[in-house]
């Protein structure tokens, strides 16, 4: 009798601890349901970061300042203006953060600076005009359309067996997480190859193709990268070409890695929620 009572008390204590486990900020706790975790409901709302009387946010979400020279997010360029990474300048947040990520490559600006003229649209050439010549890589535009979001400011997360993270089932989530971890290793192999010439973009495209099942944005980015590199190849005879080529590759790899990391974080969060709720339900059924 005492053993049975002790076992019952243990299960009740375990259930109480599970119910009291602190929920991540992305979840709400259903007290009536015994402490089940549910994703917070997203509703479009006014961007709290952007004032009504200004085109730009109050301050950069990355460096916490406005128009800081060395910040990739808010650095002011001739053809690119600082943009809010929450609402992409629309002053209204309409993208669910569980379904979309503000593009880590262009920081929701729709475009990235030309790697040769660095966004200025002109380059200095020996024997050229005093004001500089029109950049032959970007044709004076100063920018290229972002190869990751394709000018849409946000990158959607891939579906998990046809569902988003809110509705995906446990087995599908576990398979997806396994695929993402494998993609992390595959993309990580790029760092060991080094940057030599334009063949690197072909290697990148092959790697992107391998991970497109769990990270389709990688293939989209690889196609855009090939176009940018084709334009940059016009500057092969100039100094620092290799350094600029490498900088473009680093930017693309860094952006896709950030997207992958956020995918993994949300997938692990979804799995954590499902395991927590299963535990709560199992303990409740034993009472």
N, C-alpha and C positions, 0 to 999 in steps of 0.2 A: 504493500500500500504506500509506504514511504517512498519507495523507488519511483512509483508511478507519479506521485505528487511532485517529487523532485524533478522528474523529467518534464512534467507539465510546466512547472515554474521556469525551467531552463528555456523551453520553447517560447514562453510568454516574454521572458527577458530578451531573448534574441530578436523576437518580433518588434519589441519596443525599441531596441537599438537600431534596427533597420529603418523603422519609421522615423527615428530622430536624426538619421544621417542627413547631413546638410546637403541640400539640393544645389546643383550648379545654377548660375544666374540665368541660364537659358530655360530653366524649368519653373513651373509652379507646383506647389504641393497640394494634393487633394486630401485634406484632413478627414473629410467625411468618408473617403475611400480607404482610410487606414494609412495614409502617407504615400500614396502612389504619386509618381512624378509624371507631369504632363508638359509638353512643349508650350511655351508661352504663345498665345494667339497673336499673330502679327496683323496690324491694321495700318494702312497708309496714314501718315501724319506729317504735320508741318515740321520741317527740319529745324531742330532746336539750335543747330550750329550756325545757321545762316541768318543774319539780320535782314529785315524787310527792305531797308533802304540801301543795300549794297549788293553788288554782283558777286562779291567774294565772301568766304566764310570769315568769322571773327578771328580765327587763328588756325594754323595748320594742325591737323590731328596727329601728324607725325612728330614735328619738332616743337609744337606748342607755341610757335611764333608766326608772324606774317611776313611773307616775302624774304625768308632767310636765304642768303646767297648759296649756301652749300646744301640745302635740302632739296632732294629730288622731287618731292611732292609739291612744294610751293615756290620753288625757284622761278622767278619771273624771266621769261624769254620773249623775244620779239614776236614770235608767232604762237606762243603758248602762254595762257594765263593760269594763275593758280585756280584750282577747282576743288570744291568740297567732295570728299570721298564717301560721304554718306548719301547725298542727294544728287551728285553730279551737276550741281549748279541750278537745279530746278526748284530749290527751296521746299520740295516736298519729298519725303522718303517713301518711295513706292516699291522698293525691292526688299523682299523678305531675306534677312541675313542668313537664314537657314537654307535658302535656295540659291542665293547669289552672293558673289564676292566682288567688292569694288576692285576693278582691274589693278593688280599689283605691278603691272608693267608701265601703264601710262598714268596711273593714279587718277582714273576717271576723267582724263583730259581728252580722250578719243584718239590722240596722236602722240608720237614720241619724237624727240628732236633728231634731226639729221645727224648721223654720226660723224660726218665730215665737217660741215660748217657749224655744228653744235647748236642749230636752231636759228642762226642769224640769217641764213639765206644767201650770204655772200662769202667769198673766200678771197684772200690776198694771194695774188700770183705775180711772180717777178715779171716786170714789163707790162703789167695790167694797169687798169685805171686806179686812181688814188682812193676812190671810194670802195674798191674791191670789185671783183667779178661775180656774176651770178653763179651760185654753186651748181656744178654740173652733176652732182649726185641726186639732189632733190629738185633740181631745176628752179632754184630760188624760193621754193615754198618753205624751206626751213624745217619741215616736219614730214614724217611718213605716217600713214594711218596705222594705228596700233595693230600689231600682228596677232595679239592674243585675244582682245575683245572685239576686234574688227570695227572699232569706232563706236561701240555700244556702251562703253563705260563700265559695264558689269560683266562678269563671267559666270554663267549658270553652273551649279554643281551637277554632276551626272546623276541620272536616276539609278536607284538601287532596285533592280528587278522590276522596273516600271513605276516605282514609288520614290518619293523624296524621303529625307531622313525622318520626317514626322510619322510616316505611315509604314515604312519598311519593316519586314519581319526579321526575327533574330537570325535565322539561318542565312538569309540574304545579306544581312549586315555583316555577319562573320565572313562570308565569302568575299564580300566587297572589301573588307578591311585587309584580308589576306592578299587580295589583288593589289591594293594600294601599297602595302608593305613591299611587295615584289617590284612594283613600279619605282618605289623609292630607291631600291638597290640598282635597278636598271638605269635610272637617270643619274644616279651617283657615279656610275661607271664613266660618264662623260668627262668628269673632272680629271680622270687619269690619262686621258688621251692627248691633252694639250691642244693648242690651237696652232695649226700650221698654215693652212690655205683654205680655199673654198670647198675642198673636199670635206671639211669639218661640217658644213651645212648638210651634206648628204648623209653623213654619219648621224647627225642630229635627227634628220627626217626618219631614218631607219629606227632609231630608238623611240621616237615619238609614235611611230606606227605600232611598235610592240606594246605600248602602254595605253593605246587609244581606247581600249575596252573600258578601263576604269577612269581614264583621264582624256576624253576626246578633245579637249582644248589644246592638248599638246600637238596633235596633228594639224589643227588650224593654225597654231602659232608657227609650226615648221614651214608651212606654205608661205606665210607672210614673211618669215625670215629669209627665205630663198630670194624673194623679190627685192628685199632691202639690200641683201648682199650683192645681188646682180648690179644694182645701182652703185654700190660702194666700190665694186670692182673697177669702175672707171678711174679710180684714184690710186691704182696700184703703183704707179710710178712716183707718187709723192711720198715725202717723209712721214713717218709715224703711221703708215697704212696698217702695218701688222698690229700696232697697239690699238688702233681704232677698231679693227676687225675683232680683236680679242675683247674689247669693251662691249661691243654689240652682243657677242656670244655670252659674255658674263651676265649682261642685263637680261637676256632671254632665259638663261638657265636659272638665274635668281628668281625671276618672276614665276616660272613654272614650278619651281621648288616651293615657293610661298603658297601657290595655289594648291599644291599637293599636300603641304603641311596642314592647311586649313581643312582640306578634305578628310585627312586622317583624324584631325581633332574632332570634327563633327561626327564622323563615323564611330569613333571611340565613345563619344558622348551619347550617341543613339544606343549603342550597345550597353553602356552603363545604365541607362534608363530602363531598358528592357530587362536586364538582369535584376535590377533593384525591384522592379514591379513584380517580376516572377517570384522573387524571394518573399515579398510582402504577401502575395496571394497564397503562396505555399504555407507560410506560417499562420495565416488567418484561417485556412482550411483545417488546420490541426487543432485549433482551439475548440 
